[in-house]
Amino acid sequence: MADTFSSELDRWSWDQVGERIEAKTAGDVEQALSRAGVADMEDFMALVSPAGASYLEDMAHASRELTLRRFGNVIQMFVPLYLSNECTNVCDYCGFSVTNQIPRKTLTTKEILAEAEVIKGYGYDHVLLVSGEAQSLVGPSYFRNAISTLKPYFSNVSMEVQPLKEEHYEEMIPLGLHAVLVYQETYHRDLYRLHHPKGRKRNFDYRLATAERLGRAGINKIGLGCLLGLAEWRTDLFFLALHLRYLEKRFWRTRYSISFPRLRPFEGEGALPLHEVSDRDLVQAICAFRLLDPELELALSTRESPRFRSHASRLGITS
């Protein structure tokens, strides 16, 4: 195994992976379906391939069976708590981008408590802390205070903020940090640089290594994902699955989740989806990950329509 996932990633050619996915046949898909739950990376290529799209009903049935076997009919609900929309990055697909002229706000401790009271009033017990990336305003000390403030209210406090150093995660875990979500956005290095022209987030390898820092720190759960629509989705999902497999082997005590955010309209000017991802494409992606890993937690965002969520939740989604 490579010393870092960055070095593992460099062993692969994006274009060649895309060609291999495109070349998968109906026979490859049928073979992958016969190994549902113990699929390997070649099987995963087949499951996300254009040929796999013709087997979507079979994939959905197998995915539902595996999900029911492992998770039953249980779906965990969580609520994002937006701490701040301050950001120093320029990301051309995000409303928080520093170039967008929008009102900015960072919650005080009193305001965080007020949000917690409202969320608890709705009956939720899991909260996800979300912020833009503005190190001087919402850095490690701010997050430590937020976690300590909220832990008495919630069973699980998770975070989706800027990548932090390993020692910062080590400090936050005893305070009640349960999970950290960090999405690479895209595993295509050149496209990543194109969509992140300025700011700390421009550093592809530092962001990519965040999951490894979390694994060494001993976090309970790591959430991975890529922003579907920035790059060709089938190839991006292959590298997401490769990343997952790398982490599972190296940090086997940690639990993992995969999310499927699609690029959506936002306030300000920026990128539209360069590669459209249809509802059928997204269902295929969800089923492929369930067939790859029956133990994996799969999350779907409320950026998707209620109709789509109701349908997809029966096929493999667990939160």
DOPA-709688 format. One record per residue: x, y, z of N, C-alpha, C in turn. Coordinates in steps of 0.1 Angstrom, whole numbers, plus 5000, padded with zeros to 4 digits. Layout:
REM DOPA-709688
XYZXYZXYZ/...
***
This chain:
REM DOPA-709688
500849885000500050005000500950135000/500550234992501250354992501250425006/502350505008502450565021501350675023/500950735013499850835014498850805002/497650855004496750834993497050924981/497751034983498251114972499151044963/500050964969500950884961500250774954/499250714961498450614954497650674942/497150784944496350854933497250874921/498450914924499350944913499750824904/499450704909499750584902498650554891/497650634891496550614882496350724872/495950694860495650794850494150814849/493750934851492350974850491750924837/492350954826491850924813491750774811/492750704815492750554813491650494822/491450544834490350484842489050514835/488850634830487650664823487350574811/488450544804488350454792487950304797/488550264808488250134813486850124817/486250224823484850224828483950224815/484250304805483450304793483450164786/484550094787484749964780484049844787/483549864799482949754806481649714799/481449574799480349514792479249464801/478149424794477049364802477549244810/478449164804478949054812479749094824/480449204823481249254835480249294846/479149364842478149404851477449284858/477149184851476549064856477448994866/478748994863479748934872479749014885/479749144884479849234895478649214904/477449204898476249174905476249044913/476848944907476948814913477848814926/478648924927479548934938479149054947/477849084947477349204954477749184969/478349284975478749284989480249244991/480849184980482249154981482949204968/482349304962482849354949484249414951/485049414940486349474940486249594931/487449664929487449784922487149764907/487449654901487049624888485549604887/484949544897483449534897482849674899/483449754907482949894909482949964896/483949954888484050014875482849974866/482549844867481349794859480049844864/479949854877478649904883478350044880/479450134879479150274875479250304860/479550204853479750214838478450244831/478550294818477350304810476550174808/477350064807476749934807475949904819/476449944831475749924843474349994844/474250104837472950174837471850094832/472149994823471049904818470649804828/471349794839471049694850470549764862/470049884861469749964873468649904882/467749834876466649774884467249654892/468149574886468849474893469749524904/470449634901471349694911470549744923/469449814920468549864930468049764940/467649644934467049534942468149484951/469349454945470449404953470849504964/470949624961471349734970470349734982/469049734979468049734989468149614999/468349494993468549375001469749385010/470849435005472049445014471849545025/471149655021470849765031469949715042/468849645039467949585049468649485058/469549405052470149305059471149365070/471749475066472749535076472149645085/471249725079470749845087469249835090/468549735084467049735086466449855079/465349895085464550015079464950145086/466050145093466450265101467250365093/466850485093467550595087467850705098/469150745099469550835109469350975103/468751065111468451205107469451295114/470051395107470851495113470551635107/470951735114470651875110471951955109/472152025098473352115097473052235105/474052275113474052405120475152495114/474652595107475652685100476252785110/477552765113478152855123478652985117/479052985104479553105098479553085083/479353195075479453195061480653275056/481453315066482753385063483653285056/484353335045485253245038486353325031/487553275030488653345024489053275011/488253175007488553104994487753154983/488253134971487553154958487253024952/486052974953485552844947484452884938/484552854925483552904916482252834915/481952744925480752674925479952704939/480452794947479952804961479552954964/478352964970477853094974478653154985/479453084993480253135003481553204998/481853184985483153234979483353384983/484553414986484853544991484553654981/484453624969484153724958482653754957/481853664963480353694963479953794973/479253894969478754004977477553964985/477653894996476553845004476753895018/475653905026475853935040476553825047/477553865056478353755063477953755078/478053635084477653625098478353505104/478853525116479453425124478753425138/478253305142477453295154478353315166/477753385176478353395190477953265198/478553245209478253135218476753145221/476253255224474853275228473953235216/474353275204473553235192473553095189/474753025192474852885190473952815199/473852855212472952795221471452815217/471152925211469752955207469452855195/470352835186470152745175469952595181/470752565191470652425197469252405203/468752505209467352495215466352475205/466452545193465452525183465552385177/466852345174467052215168466452105177/466752115190466252015199464752015200/464252135198462752145198462052065187/462852045176462351965165462551815168/463251775178463451635181464751575176/465651655170466851605165467951585175/468751475174469751445184471151445178/471251465165472551465158472651595150/473751665152473951795146475351795138/475351865127476551875118476852025118/478052055123478552195123479152225109/478652335103479152375090479652525090/480652545083481152685082481852705069/482152835065483052865055484452845060/485452875052486852855056487452995058/487453035071488053165074488853145087/490053105086490853055097490953155109/491053285106491253385116489953405124/488753385118487453405125486953275130/486953175123486453045127487552935126/488452935135489552845135489352745146/490452665150490352555160489752605173/490152715178489552755191488052785191/487652835180486152865178485452725177/485952635170485352505169485352425182/486452435190486452375203485352425212/485152555211484152615220482752575215/482552565202481252525196480952385200/481852295199481652155203481352135217/482152205226481852205241480552255244/480152365237478852425240477652335236/477852255225476752185219476652035225/477751985229477751845233476651805244/476451895254475351855263473951845257/473751895245472451895238472251775229/473351725224473251625213474151505215/473551385211474351265212475551265203/475351315191476451325181476651465176/477951515177478251645171479351615160/479051645148479951625137480251755131/481251755122481751885116482051865101/481751975094482051995080482652135078/483852145081484552275080485852265073/486752365074488052355067488852245072/489752185064490752085070491552145081/491852065091492552115103493852025104/494652065113495851985116495451865125/496251765125496051645133495851675148/496651755153496551785167495351855171/494751935162493452005164492351895165/492351795157491351695158491551615171/492751595175493051525187492451595199/492551725199491951815210490451815210/489851795198488351805197487651675200/488251565198487651435200487151415214/488051445224487551435238486451525242/486351635235485251735238483951685232/483951585224482651525219482551525204/483651555196483551545182483451405178/482351375170482051235167482451195153/482351285143482651265129483051385122/483851375112484251485103483951455089/483251535082483051525068483951615060/484751555051485651635042485551585028/484951665019484751625005485951684997/486451594988487551644980487051734968/485751734966485151804955485351734942/486551724938486951634926488351584928/488551454923489851394924490651424911/490151504902490951544890491751664894/493051654895493951754900493851884892/493851874878493752004870492452074872/491351994872490052054874489852114888/490452054897490452104911491152244911/492252254905492952384905492152494897/491452444887490652544879489452594887/488852514896487652554903488052624917/489352614921489752674933490952764930/490752884924491852964920492553034931/491953064942492553134953492153084967/493053094977492753054990493352924995/493252895008493952775013493452655006/492152655002491552534997492252494983/492952584977493652554965494652434966/495152414979496152304981495452174981/495452104969494851974967495351874976/496651854978497151744986496951765001/496851885006496551905020495151865023/494251905014492851865016492751715015/493451655005493351515003493851435015/494851485022495351415033494651435046/493551515046492751535058492251405064/491751315056491151195061492251115068/493451115063494551045070494951105083/494851245084495151305097494051265107/492751255102491651215110491851075115/492250985106492450845110493550835121/494650905119495750895129495250955142/494351055142493851125154492851035162/492350935155491450835161489950875161/489550955151488150995149487250875148/486050885153485050775152484650745137/484350855130483850835116484350945107/484650905095485150995084484050995073/483651115069482751125058483451175045/483251105034483951135022482851165011/483351235000482451264989483051344979/482451364968482951454958481651524952/481951654947480851734942480451694928/479451614927479051564914478651664904/479351674893479051774883480251854879/481351854888482551934885483351854874/483351724875484151644866483251524861/483751444852483051324847482751234859/481451214862481051164875481551014877/481450934867481850794868483250774873/484150854866485550844870485850904884/485251014887485351074900484950974911/483850904909483350814919484350694920/484950654909485950544910487050594920/487550714918488650754927488150774942/486950814943486350824957486250684963/485850584955485850444960487250394963/488250434955489650394957490150464970/489750584973490150654985489550584997/488250544996487650475007488350345010/488650265000489350135002490750155008/491450265004492750295010492550315025/491650405029491450435043490950315051/490050235045489550125053490650025056/491550005048492649915050493649975061/493850105060494850165069494250205082/493050255083492450295095491150215097/491350085100490249985100489350005112/489750075122488850095134487850205132/488050285122487250395119486050355110/484850425112483750405104483750505093/483050475082483050565070481650585065/481450705059480250735052480650805039/479750795029479850855016478650935014/478851065009477751155005477751174990/476651214985476451234970475951374967/476651484971476151614967476251644952/475251694946475251734932475351884932/476051934922476252084920474852144918/474552244925473252314925473352464923/472352534919472352674918472652734931/473352854932473752914944473753064942/473853144953473853284952475253334947/475253424937476553464932476753404918/477853434912478253384899479253274900/479153174891480153074892479852954882/480352844885480252724876478852664876/478452634864477352544863477852404861/477052294863477552164861478252144848/479452104848480152074835479851944830/479351854839478951724835477651694842/476551684835475251664841475151524848/474551524859474351404867472851384869/472251294862470751284862470351204875/469051204877468551124889468950974887/468850924875469150784873470650764875/471550854871472950844874473150844889/472450924896472750934911472250804918/471150744913470750614919471750514916/472250514904473350414900474550424909/474950554912476050574921475850524935/474650554940474250504954474350354954/473750284945473650144945475050084943/475850144935477250094933478050094946/477950194954478650204966478050104976/476750084976476249974985476649834981/476749814969477249674964478749664966/479449774967480849764970481149734985/480249794993480549795008479149795016/478749675020477449665027477449735041/478649755047478749825060478749975059/478950025047479150175045477850255048/478050365055476950455057476850545044/475650565039475450645027474450755031/474850875028474050995032473551075019/472351125021471751205010471351335016/471551445009471351575014469951625010/469451725018468151785015468251885003/469451894997469551964984468851884973/468551754975467751674966466251694969/465451674960463951694961463351594971/462351624978461651524986461251404979/460851414966460451304958461651204956/462751264952463951184949464451114962/464451194973464851134986464051024990/462751034989461850924993462050794985/462450814972462750704963464050644967/465150724968466450684969466750624983/465950674993466150625007465850475008/465150414999464750275000465850184993/466850254987467750174979469150164985/469450224996470750215002471150325012/470350435012470650555020470450515035/471350555043471250525058471150655066/471450775060471350895068470951015059/
***
